[in-house]
Amino acid sequence: MSKIIIHGGFFSESDQSHEIKEAKQESLKKNAKLAYEFLENHTAAETVVYAVSLLENDELYNAGTGSQIQSDGVIRMSASIMDGDSQKFSGVINIENVKNPILVAEKLMATNDRVLGDIGAKKYAAENGFKDYSTEIPQRRKEYLAKVESLGKGTVGCVALDKNGKIAAATSTGGKGFEIPGRISDSATVAGNFANEFCGVSCTGVGEDIVSNATATKIVTRVSDGFKINEAFDKTFTELKKIDGFAGAIAIDSKGNIFHQNSHPTMVFASFDGENFEVFN
């Protein structure tokens, strides 16, 4: 019954080499398998955090280590988790100098104030044992100094269905790069990351488009109301098209159906059900 799907954002955010493409494919396949093995003995909520933390640790992606640099030269990251069983959502917005924002989001799940931003998020992380850590890599500094577009490394996310039928979703991002400080992405909102007992969704793409479309919430709500998962995606992405939105999403429903769709067919993802892989190629 256990199933998992992860994404690493869009491949075509700008030109990349064939080597980078292959590296992402191998990374996603490896991490999907590791996450599935973890899922066999853990809950969906624990697993999505674990999977996203693996991707945050990989410089191929724009989350955790390797995150984009904003217009003032500072890296600010956002991440969230949604437990479909408890219906609790927690997250951090524009947190700085933390290796794994998703782990801070997970820690907040047990508190009353479950979404923290900026200075408050960093202070909470420090008070709860998260060490100061620079997520900057030389390539990001090079891009920033040259004031060029990013190399297309993307937001990361995971949706998991555990053996008890529980669903959870988690998403983490380093932002779009060169944005105005204070800009809020979709990753730590219910538009970009949402789950309940019927379905879980994690999104990537242009945050403003995803928020305007309420993409993750719409898909999950429609599945909850009786839509088949492909129908929920089709209707939601049809609405996204009306605003010329740029987004991709991964999902699993309570019946074990895995689905993904994007407005530009270059989202990188991998899914695994214990026997079969599906990997972007």
Contacts in CASP RR format, 6 or more apart in sequence:
PFRMAT RR
TARGET T0000
AUTHOR 0000-0000-0000
METHOD contacts of the structure
MODEL  1
MSKIIIHGGFFSESDQSHEIKEAKQESLKKNAKLAYEFLENHTAAETVVY
AVSLLENDELYNAGTGSQIQSDGVIRMSASIMDGDSQKFSGVINIENVKN
PILVAEKLMATNDRVLGDIGAKKYAAENGFKDYSTEIPQRRKEYLAKVES
LGKGTVGCVALDKNGKIAAATSTGGKGFEIPGRISDSATVAGNFANEFCG
VSCTGVGEDIVSNATATKIVTRVSDGFKINEAFDKTFTELKKIDGFAGAI
AIDSKGNIFHQNSHPTMVFASFDGENFEVFN
1 161 0 8 1.000
1 162 0 8 1.000
1 163 0 8 1.000
1 165 0 8 1.000
1 256 0 8 1.000
2 36 0 8 1.000
2 39 0 8 1.000
2 40 0 8 1.000
2 160 0 8 1.000
2 161 0 8 1.000
2 162 0 8 1.000
2 163 0 8 1.000
2 273 0 8 1.000
2 274 0 8 1.000
3 160 0 8 1.000
3 161 0 8 1.000
3 252 0 8 1.000
3 256 0 8 1.000
3 258 0 8 1.000
3 271 0 8 1.000
3 272 0 8 1.000
3 273 0 8 1.000
3 274 0 8 1.000
4 32 0 8 1.000
4 35 0 8 1.000
4 36 0 8 1.000
4 39 0 8 1.000
4 47 0 8 1.000
4 51 0 8 1.000
4 158 0 8 1.000
4 159 0 8 1.000
4 160 0 8 1.000
4 161 0 8 1.000
4 252 0 8 1.000
4 271 0 8 1.000
4 272 0 8 1.000
4 273 0 8 1.000
5 32 0 8 1.000
5 158 0 8 1.000
5 159 0 8 1.000
5 250 0 8 1.000
5 251 0 8 1.000
5 252 0 8 1.000
5 258 0 8 1.000
5 260 0 8 1.000
5 269 0 8 1.000
5 270 0 8 1.000
5 271 0 8 1.000
5 272 0 8 1.000
6 28 0 8 1.000
6 31 0 8 1.000
6 32 0 8 1.000
6 35 0 8 1.000
6 51 0 8 1.000
6 52 0 8 1.000
6 55 0 8 1.000
6 156 0 8 1.000
6 157 0 8 1.000
6 158 0 8 1.000
6 250 0 8 1.000
6 269 0 8 1.000
6 270 0 8 1.000
6 271 0 8 1.000
7 28 0 8 1.000
7 155 0 8 1.000
7 156 0 8 1.000
7 157 0 8 1.000
7 158 0 8 1.000
7 202 0 8 1.000
7 204 0 8 1.000
7 248 0 8 1.000
7 250 0 8 1.000
7 260 0 8 1.000
7 267 0 8 1.000
7 268 0 8 1.000
7 269 0 8 1.000
8 24 0 8 1.000
8 28 0 8 1.000
8 55 0 8 1.000
8 61 0 8 1.000
8 154 0 8 1.000
8 155 0 8 1.000
8 156 0 8 1.000
8 157 0 8 1.000
8 204 0 8 1.000
8 267 0 8 1.000
8 268 0 8 1.000
8 269 0 8 1.000
9 61 0 8 1.000
9 62 0 8 1.000
9 154 0 8 1.000
9 155 0 8 1.000
9 156 0 8 1.000
9 204 0 8 1.000
9 205 0 8 1.000
9 248 0 8 1.000
9 267 0 8 1.000
9 268 0 8 1.000
10 152 0 8 1.000
10 154 0 8 1.000
10 204 0 8 1.000
10 205 0 8 1.000
10 248 0 8 1.000
10 262 0 8 1.000
10 264 0 8 1.000
10 266 0 8 1.000
10 267 0 8 1.000
10 268 0 8 1.000
11 21 0 8 1.000
11 24 0 8 1.000
11 152 0 8 1.000
11 266 0 8 1.000
11 267 0 8 1.000
11 268 0 8 1.000
11 280 0 8 1.000
12 152 0 8 1.000
12 264 0 8 1.000
12 266 0 8 1.000
13 149 0 8 1.000
13 150 0 8 1.000
13 151 0 8 1.000
13 152 0 8 1.000
13 153 0 8 1.000
13 154 0 8 1.000
14 149 0 8 1.000
14 150 0 8 1.000
14 151 0 8 1.000
14 152 0 8 1.000
15 151 0 8 1.000
16 151 0 8 1.000
16 152 0 8 1.000
20 60 0 8 1.000
20 151 0 8 1.000
23 60 0 8 1.000
24 60 0 8 1.000
24 268 0 8 1.000
24 280 0 8 1.000
25 268 0 8 1.000
25 270 0 8 1.000
25 279 0 8 1.000
25 280 0 8 1.000
25 281 0 8 1.000
27 55 0 8 1.000
27 58 0 8 1.000
27 60 0 8 1.000
28 268 0 8 1.000
28 269 0 8 1.000
28 270 0 8 1.000
28 279 0 8 1.000
28 280 0 8 1.000
29 270 0 8 1.000
29 277 0 8 1.000
29 279 0 8 1.000
31 51 0 8 1.000
31 54 0 8 1.000
31 55 0 8 1.000
31 58 0 8 1.000
31 270 0 8 1.000
32 51 0 8 1.000
32 270 0 8 1.000
32 271 0 8 1.000
32 272 0 8 1.000
32 277 0 8 1.000
32 279 0 8 1.000
33 272 0 8 1.000
33 277 0 8 1.000
34 51 0 8 1.000
34 54 0 8 1.000
35 47 0 8 1.000
35 50 0 8 1.000
35 51 0 8 1.000
35 54 0 8 1.000
35 158 0 8 1.000
35 160 0 8 1.000
35 272 0 8 1.000
36 272 0 8 1.000
36 273 0 8 1.000
36 274 0 8 1.000
38 46 0 8 1.000
38 47 0 8 1.000
38 50 0 8 1.000
38 51 0 8 1.000
39 47 0 8 1.000
39 160 0 8 1.000
39 162 0 8 1.000
39 163 0 8 1.000
40 163 0 8 1.000
42 50 0 8 1.000
42 162 0 8 1.000
43 85 0 8 1.000
43 162 0 8 1.000
43 164 0 8 1.000
43 166 0 8 1.000
43 168 0 8 1.000
44 83 0 8 1.000
44 84 0 8 1.000
44 85 0 8 1.000
44 160 0 8 1.000
44 161 0 8 1.000
44 162 0 8 1.000
44 165 0 8 1.000
44 166 0 8 1.000
44 167 0 8 1.000
44 168 0 8 1.000
45 81 0 8 1.000
45 83 0 8 1.000
45 84 0 8 1.000
45 85 0 8 1.000
45 86 0 8 1.000
45 109 0 8 1.000
45 166 0 8 1.000
45 168 0 8 1.000
47 158 0 8 1.000
47 160 0 8 1.000
47 162 0 8 1.000
47 168 0 8 1.000
48 81 0 8 1.000
48 157 0 8 1.000
48 158 0 8 1.000
48 159 0 8 1.000
48 160 0 8 1.000
48 168 0 8 1.000
48 169 0 8 1.000
48 170 0 8 1.000
49 81 0 8 1.000
49 102 0 8 1.000
49 103 0 8 1.000
49 105 0 8 1.000
49 106 0 8 1.000
49 170 0 8 1.000
51 157 0 8 1.000
51 158 0 8 1.000
51 160 0 8 1.000
51 170 0 8 1.000
52 63 0 8 1.000
52 79 0 8 1.000
52 102 0 8 1.000
52 156 0 8 1.000
52 157 0 8 1.000
52 158 0 8 1.000
52 170 0 8 1.000
52 171 0 8 1.000
52 172 0 8 1.000
53 100 0 8 1.000
53 102 0 8 1.000
53 103 0 8 1.000
55 61 0 8 1.000
55 63 0 8 1.000
55 156 0 8 1.000
55 157 0 8 1.000
55 158 0 8 1.000
55 172 0 8 1.000
56 63 0 8 1.000
56 64 0 8 1.000
56 65 0 8 1.000
56 79 0 8 1.000
56 99 0 8 1.000
56 100 0 8 1.000
56 101 0 8 1.000
56 102 0 8 1.000
56 156 0 8 1.000
56 172 0 8 1.000
57 64 0 8 1.000
57 65 0 8 1.000
57 99 0 8 1.000
57 100 0 8 1.000
58 65 0 8 1.000
59 65 0 8 1.000
59 66 0 8 1.000
59 137 0 8 1.000
59 139 0 8 1.000
60 153 0 8 1.000
61 153 0 8 1.000
61 154 0 8 1.000
61 155 0 8 1.000
61 156 0 8 1.000
62 68 0 8 1.000
62 150 0 8 1.000
62 152 0 8 1.000
62 153 0 8 1.000
62 154 0 8 1.000
62 155 0 8 1.000
62 156 0 8 1.000
62 173 0 8 1.000
62 174 0 8 1.000
62 175 0 8 1.000
63 77 0 8 1.000
63 79 0 8 1.000
63 101 0 8 1.000
63 154 0 8 1.000
63 155 0 8 1.000
63 156 0 8 1.000
63 172 0 8 1.000
63 173 0 8 1.000
63 174 0 8 1.000
64 77 0 8 1.000
64 98 0 8 1.000
64 99 0 8 1.000
64 100 0 8 1.000
64 101 0 8 1.000
64 135 0 8 1.000
64 172 0 8 1.000
64 174 0 8 1.000
65 99 0 8 1.000
65 135 0 8 1.000
65 137 0 8 1.000
66 135 0 8 1.000
66 136 0 8 1.000
66 137 0 8 1.000
66 139 0 8 1.000
66 140 0 8 1.000
66 153 0 8 1.000
66 174 0 8 1.000
67 75 0 8 1.000
67 77 0 8 1.000
67 135 0 8 1.000
67 136 0 8 1.000
67 140 0 8 1.000
67 173 0 8 1.000
67 174 0 8 1.000
67 175 0 8 1.000
68 75 0 8 1.000
68 140 0 8 1.000
68 150 0 8 1.000
68 174 0 8 1.000
68 175 0 8 1.000
68 176 0 8 1.000
68 177 0 8 1.000
68 178 0 8 1.000
69 75 0 8 1.000
69 136 0 8 1.000
69 140 0 8 1.000
69 141 0 8 1.000
69 143 0 8 1.000
69 144 0 8 1.000
69 177 0 8 1.000
69 178 0 8 1.000
70 76 0 8 1.000
70 175 0 8 1.000
70 177 0 8 1.000
70 178 0 8 1.000
70 179 0 8 1.000
70 180 0 8 1.000
70 181 0 8 1.000
70 183 0 8 1.000
71 177 0 8 1.000
71 178 0 8 1.000
71 179 0 8 1.000
71 180 0 8 1.000
71 181 0 8 1.000
72 181 0 8 1.000
73 144 0 8 1.000
74 96 0 8 1.000
74 181 0 8 1.000
75 96 0 8 1.000
75 97 0 8 1.000
75 135 0 8 1.000
75 136 0 8 1.000
75 140 0 8 1.000
75 174 0 8 1.000
76 94 0 8 1.000
76 95 0 8 1.000
76 96 0 8 1.000
76 118 0 8 1.000
76 174 0 8 1.000
76 175 0 8 1.000
76 181 0 8 1.000
76 182 0 8 1.000
77 92 0 8 1.000
77 94 0 8 1.000
77 95 0 8 1.000
77 96 0 8 1.000
77 98 0 8 1.000
77 101 0 8 1.000
77 135 0 8 1.000
77 172 0 8 1.000
77 173 0 8 1.000
77 174 0 8 1.000
77 175 0 8 1.000
78 91 0 8 1.000
78 92 0 8 1.000
78 93 0 8 1.000
78 94 0 8 1.000
78 95 0 8 1.000
78 101 0 8 1.000
78 172 0 8 1.000
78 173 0 8 1.000
78 174 0 8 1.000
78 175 0 8 1.000
78 184 0 8 1.000
78 185 0 8 1.000
78 187 0 8 1.000
78 188 0 8 1.000
79 91 0 8 1.000
79 92 0 8 1.000
79 95 0 8 1.000
79 101 0 8 1.000
79 102 0 8 1.000
79 104 0 8 1.000
79 105 0 8 1.000
79 170 0 8 1.000
79 171 0 8 1.000
79 172 0 8 1.000
79 173 0 8 1.000
79 187 0 8 1.000
79 188 0 8 1.000
80 89 0 8 1.000
80 90 0 8 1.000
80 91 0 8 1.000
80 92 0 8 1.000
80 105 0 8 1.000
80 115 0 8 1.000
80 170 0 8 1.000
80 171 0 8 1.000
80 187 0 8 1.000
80 188 0 8 1.000
80 189 0 8 1.000
80 193 0 8 1.000
81 89 0 8 1.000
81 90 0 8 1.000
81 91 0 8 1.000
81 102 0 8 1.000
81 105 0 8 1.000
81 106 0 8 1.000
81 109 0 8 1.000
81 168 0 8 1.000
81 169 0 8 1.000
81 170 0 8 1.000
81 193 0 8 1.000
82 88 0 8 1.000
82 89 0 8 1.000
82 168 0 8 1.000
82 169 0 8 1.000
82 170 0 8 1.000
82 190 0 8 1.000
82 193 0 8 1.000
82 194 0 8 1.000
82 195 0 8 1.000
82 200 0 8 1.000
83 89 0 8 1.000
83 109 0 8 1.000
83 166 0 8 1.000
83 168 0 8 1.000
83 195 0 8 1.000
84 166 0 8 1.000
84 167 0 8 1.000
84 168 0 8 1.000
84 169 0 8 1.000
84 195 0 8 1.000
84 196 0 8 1.000
84 197 0 8 1.000
84 200 0 8 1.000
85 166 0 8 1.000
85 167 0 8 1.000
85 168 0 8 1.000
85 197 0 8 1.000
87 196 0 8 1.000
88 109 0 8 1.000
88 114 0 8 1.000
89 114 0 8 1.000
89 115 0 8 1.000
89 190 0 8 1.000
89 193 0 8 1.000
89 194 0 8 1.000
90 105 0 8 1.000
90 106 0 8 1.000
90 108 0 8 1.000
90 109 0 8 1.000
90 111 0 8 1.000
90 114 0 8 1.000
90 115 0 8 1.000
91 104 0 8 1.000
91 105 0 8 1.000
91 108 0 8 1.000
91 114 0 8 1.000
91 115 0 8 1.000
91 116 0 8 1.000
91 188 0 8 1.000
92 98 0 8 1.000
92 101 0 8 1.000
92 104 0 8 1.000
92 105 0 8 1.000
92 108 0 8 1.000
92 115 0 8 1.000
92 116 0 8 1.000
92 117 0 8 1.000
92 121 0 8 1.000
92 125 0 8 1.000
92 188 0 8 1.000
93 115 0 8 1.000
93 116 0 8 1.000
93 117 0 8 1.000
93 118 0 8 1.000
93 121 0 8 1.000
93 184 0 8 1.000
93 188 0 8 1.000
94 117 0 8 1.000
94 118 0 8 1.000
94 121 0 8 1.000
94 181 0 8 1.000
94 182 0 8 1.000
94 184 0 8 1.000
95 101 0 8 1.000
95 104 0 8 1.000
95 116 0 8 1.000
95 117 0 8 1.000
95 118 0 8 1.000
95 121 0 8 1.000
95 122 0 8 1.000
95 125 0 8 1.000
96 118 0 8 1.000
96 122 0 8 1.000
97 122 0 8 1.000
97 132 0 8 1.000
97 133 0 8 1.000
97 134 0 8 1.000
97 135 0 8 1.000
98 104 0 8 1.000
98 122 0 8 1.000
98 125 0 8 1.000
98 130 0 8 1.000
98 133 0 8 1.000
98 135 0 8 1.000
99 130 0 8 1.000
99 131 0 8 1.000
99 133 0 8 1.000
99 135 0 8 1.000
100 130 0 8 1.000
101 172 0 8 1.000
102 170 0 8 1.000
102 172 0 8 1.000
103 130 0 8 1.000
104 121 0 8 1.000
104 124 0 8 1.000
104 125 0 8 1.000
104 128 0 8 1.000
104 130 0 8 1.000
105 170 0 8 1.000
105 188 0 8 1.000
107 124 0 8 1.000
107 128 0 8 1.000
108 114 0 8 1.000
108 115 0 8 1.000
108 116 0 8 1.000
108 124 0 8 1.000
115 188 0 8 1.000
116 124 0 8 1.000
118 182 0 8 1.000
126 132 0 8 1.000
139 151 0 8 1.000
143 149 0 8 1.000
143 150 0 8 1.000
143 151 0 8 1.000
144 178 0 8 1.000
147 178 0 8 1.000
150 176 0 8 1.000
150 177 0 8 1.000
154 173 0 8 1.000
154 204 0 8 1.000
155 171 0 8 1.000
155 172 0 8 1.000
155 173 0 8 1.000
155 174 0 8 1.000
155 175 0 8 1.000
155 185 0 8 1.000
155 187 0 8 1.000
155 203 0 8 1.000
155 204 0 8 1.000
155 205 0 8 1.000
156 171 0 8 1.000
156 172 0 8 1.000
156 173 0 8 1.000
156 204 0 8 1.000
157 169 0 8 1.000
157 170 0 8 1.000
157 171 0 8 1.000
157 172 0 8 1.000
157 193 0 8 1.000
157 202 0 8 1.000
157 204 0 8 1.000
157 250 0 8 1.000
158 169 0 8 1.000
158 170 0 8 1.000
158 171 0 8 1.000
158 202 0 8 1.000
159 167 0 8 1.000
159 168 0 8 1.000
159 169 0 8 1.000
159 195 0 8 1.000
159 200 0 8 1.000
159 201 0 8 1.000
159 202 0 8 1.000
159 250 0 8 1.000
159 251 0 8 1.000
159 252 0 8 1.000
160 167 0 8 1.000
160 168 0 8 1.000
160 169 0 8 1.000
160 252 0 8 1.000
161 167 0 8 1.000
161 252 0 8 1.000
161 254 0 8 1.000
161 256 0 8 1.000
165 254 0 8 1.000
166 197 0 8 1.000
167 195 0 8 1.000
167 196 0 8 1.000
167 197 0 8 1.000
167 198 0 8 1.000
167 199 0 8 1.000
167 200 0 8 1.000
167 252 0 8 1.000
167 253 0 8 1.000
167 254 0 8 1.000
168 195 0 8 1.000
168 200 0 8 1.000
169 193 0 8 1.000
169 194 0 8 1.000
169 195 0 8 1.000
169 200 0 8 1.000
169 201 0 8 1.000
169 202 0 8 1.000
169 216 0 8 1.000
170 193 0 8 1.000
170 202 0 8 1.000
171 187 0 8 1.000
171 188 0 8 1.000
171 192 0 8 1.000
171 193 0 8 1.000
171 202 0 8 1.000
171 203 0 8 1.000
171 204 0 8 1.000
172 187 0 8 1.000
173 185 0 8 1.000
173 187 0 8 1.000
173 204 0 8 1.000
174 185 0 8 1.000
175 183 0 8 1.000
175 185 0 8 1.000
175 187 0 8 1.000
176 183 0 8 1.000
176 185 0 8 1.000
176 206 0 8 1.000
176 207 0 8 1.000
185 207 0 8 1.000
186 192 0 8 1.000
186 193 0 8 1.000
186 203 0 8 1.000
186 205 0 8 1.000
186 207 0 8 1.000
186 208 0 8 1.000
186 210 0 8 1.000
186 211 0 8 1.000
186 215 0 8 1.000
187 193 0 8 1.000
187 203 0 8 1.000
187 207 0 8 1.000
189 211 0 8 1.000
190 214 0 8 1.000
190 216 0 8 1.000
190 217 0 8 1.000
191 203 0 8 1.000
191 207 0 8 1.000
191 210 0 8 1.000
191 211 0 8 1.000
191 213 0 8 1.000
191 214 0 8 1.000
191 215 0 8 1.000
191 216 0 8 1.000
191 217 0 8 1.000
192 201 0 8 1.000
192 202 0 8 1.000
192 203 0 8 1.000
192 207 0 8 1.000
192 210 0 8 1.000
192 211 0 8 1.000
192 215 0 8 1.000
192 216 0 8 1.000
192 217 0 8 1.000
193 201 0 8 1.000
193 202 0 8 1.000
193 203 0 8 1.000
193 216 0 8 1.000
194 200 0 8 1.000
194 201 0 8 1.000
194 216 0 8 1.000
194 217 0 8 1.000
194 219 0 8 1.000
194 220 0 8 1.000
195 201 0 8 1.000
195 220 0 8 1.000
196 220 0 8 1.000
196 224 0 8 1.000
197 254 0 8 1.000
198 220 0 8 1.000
198 223 0 8 1.000
198 224 0 8 1.000
198 253 0 8 1.000
198 254 0 8 1.000
199 219 0 8 1.000
199 220 0 8 1.000
199 223 0 8 1.000
199 224 0 8 1.000
199 229 0 8 1.000
199 232 0 8 1.000
199 251 0 8 1.000
199 252 0 8 1.000
199 253 0 8 1.000
199 254 0 8 1.000
200 216 0 8 1.000
200 219 0 8 1.000
200 220 0 8 1.000
200 251 0 8 1.000
200 252 0 8 1.000
200 253 0 8 1.000
201 215 0 8 1.000
201 216 0 8 1.000
201 219 0 8 1.000
201 220 0 8 1.000
201 249 0 8 1.000
201 250 0 8 1.000
201 251 0 8 1.000
202 216 0 8 1.000
202 249 0 8 1.000
202 250 0 8 1.000
202 251 0 8 1.000
203 210 0 8 1.000
203 215 0 8 1.000
203 216 0 8 1.000
203 247 0 8 1.000
203 248 0 8 1.000
203 249 0 8 1.000
204 247 0 8 1.000
204 248 0 8 1.000
204 249 0 8 1.000
204 267 0 8 1.000
205 246 0 8 1.000
205 247 0 8 1.000
205 248 0 8 1.000
206 245 0 8 1.000
206 246 0 8 1.000
206 247 0 8 1.000
207 247 0 8 1.000
209 240 0 8 1.000
209 243 0 8 1.000
209 244 0 8 1.000
209 245 0 8 1.000
209 246 0 8 1.000
209 247 0 8 1.000
210 216 0 8 1.000
210 247 0 8 1.000
212 243 0 8 1.000
212 245 0 8 1.000
213 236 0 8 1.000
213 239 0 8 1.000
213 240 0 8 1.000
213 243 0 8 1.000
213 245 0 8 1.000
213 247 0 8 1.000
215 236 0 8 1.000
215 240 0 8 1.000
215 247 0 8 1.000
215 248 0 8 1.000
215 249 0 8 1.000
216 249 0 8 1.000
218 232 0 8 1.000
218 235 0 8 1.000
218 236 0 8 1.000
218 239 0 8 1.000
219 229 0 8 1.000
219 232 0 8 1.000
219 233 0 8 1.000
219 236 0 8 1.000
219 249 0 8 1.000
219 251 0 8 1.000
220 232 0 8 1.000
220 251 0 8 1.000
222 231 0 8 1.000
222 232 0 8 1.000
222 235 0 8 1.000
222 236 0 8 1.000
223 229 0 8 1.000
223 232 0 8 1.000
223 251 0 8 1.000
223 253 0 8 1.000
227 235 0 8 1.000
228 257 0 8 1.000
229 251 0 8 1.000
229 253 0 8 1.000
229 257 0 8 1.000
229 259 0 8 1.000
230 259 0 8 1.000
233 249 0 8 1.000
233 251 0 8 1.000
233 259 0 8 1.000
233 261 0 8 1.000
234 261 0 8 1.000
237 247 0 8 1.000
237 261 0 8 1.000
237 263 0 8 1.000
240 247 0 8 1.000
240 263 0 8 1.000
241 263 0 8 1.000
245 263 0 8 1.000
246 263 0 8 1.000
246 264 0 8 1.000
247 262 0 8 1.000
247 263 0 8 1.000
248 260 0 8 1.000
248 261 0 8 1.000
248 262 0 8 1.000
248 263 0 8 1.000
248 267 0 8 1.000
249 260 0 8 1.000
249 261 0 8 1.000
249 262 0 8 1.000
250 258 0 8 1.000
250 259 0 8 1.000
250 260 0 8 1.000
250 269 0 8 1.000
250 271 0 8 1.000
251 258 0 8 1.000
251 259 0 8 1.000
251 260 0 8 1.000
252 258 0 8 1.000
252 259 0 8 1.000
253 259 0 8 1.000
258 271 0 8 1.000
258 273 0 8 1.000
258 278 0 8 1.000
260 267 0 8 1.000
260 269 0 8 1.000
260 271 0 8 1.000
266 280 0 8 1.000
267 280 0 8 1.000
268 280 0 8 1.000
269 278 0 8 1.000
269 279 0 8 1.000
269 280 0 8 1.000
270 277 0 8 1.000
270 278 0 8 1.000
270 279 0 8 1.000
270 280 0 8 1.000
271 277 0 8 1.000
271 278 0 8 1.000
272 278 0 8 1.000
END
